Structure formats: C-alpha cells, structure tokens
C-alpha cells in the first residue's frame, strides 16, 4: 500500500477510535492536523483534486461543528479516505 495512503489511513482510524470512545474534546484539532497533513502532500494531488478535498474538508468541519460525530466518522472513512485512495491509485 502507498505510504501516503497508509499514513492517512492510520490517522483516520485514530480519529474514528477517538469518536467511538467518546473522546471528542480535541476532535477538531485532530481533524485539522489530518487536513494539514493531507494538504502537505500537495504534489500528489491536482488542483481540481485539492478543490474536491476542500469540499470534503468543509463537510467534515460542519459535522464536527454540529456535533454529529457518527457523520464525521462516516465522512472520514467513506468520502475522504475513498477519495484519496482513488486519487493515489489514479482513478480520481
């Protein structure tokens, strides 16, 4: 598996674990760290892909703001991770 994808997957799994363990006090910080990490890998994404990432990031932040943590976990796994995976496998 691609190193970038492995690192992102591990970060997502950690955030989801925090959600499921009801450790949400630093959830926004962890998501922002994940977003920063992903954007630092900018050379692997096109401009259009970064715009699509920003849309997903906005959904993530909105779900945290609304305290809909199950939605947050779903967006992380089914939107963000799958999008990044498809981009890295050049299916995006």
N, C-alpha and C positions, 0 to 999 in steps of 0.2 A: 504494500500500500504506500502511496505517496507520503513523504514525510510531513508536508504541509497538512494533508488531509488527516493524518494520524494525530498531529498536534491539535488541530481544530476539533477533531472528534473527542479527544481526551478532555479538552476544555468544556465542550458542550456537555459531556457526561458528568463532569464535576458540578456544573451549574444545575443540571437536572437533579443530581443527587441532593444538592442543597435545597432545591424546591421540594422534593419528595420527603425530605427530613424536616421540612418547615423551618429551614434556616434562610430566611428571606431578607434579613436585615441589611445584608450587603449585596443583594442580588443585582441592583442597578450597577454597582461598581464592577462586579464580575462580568456583567454583560458588556459594559463599556470597555473593559480590558480585552474581552474577546473581540469586540468590534475593532479596536485599535490593532490588535494582533493581525486580524484578517486584512485590514487596510494596509498594514506594513508589508504585506505580501503582494503589493500592488502590481509588481511586474508579472504576476501570473494571471492577472485579470485585465480584460479590455476596458475601455471607457464605458461602453454600454453595460458590461457586466458589473462594473462598480456602481453605475446608476441603479441597476436592479438590486444589488446588495443594499444600497441605501434605502430602497423601498422596504426591503425585508427588515432592515435595522429599525426603521420607523415603526413598523408593526410590532416589533419586539419591545421597543420602548413604550409604546402605547399600552401594550398588555401589562407591562410592569407598573405603569402609572395607574392603571385601572385595577391593580392587584389581582389580575386574572392569571395566576401563576401556572395553572394547567395549560392555558393557552400559550403562555410563554414557553413552557417545555415542548409543546407541540410545534410551535414555530421554529424553535431551535433544531428539533430533530427532522421535521418533515419539510420545512421550507429552506432554512438556512443551510443545514448540512447537505441536504439533497442537491440544492443549487450549487454549492461549492464543489461537491463531488462530481456533478455533471460538467462543471466548468473545467475542473482539473483533468477529467477524462475526455475533454474536448467535445462534449455532446451539448454544450450550452450555446 
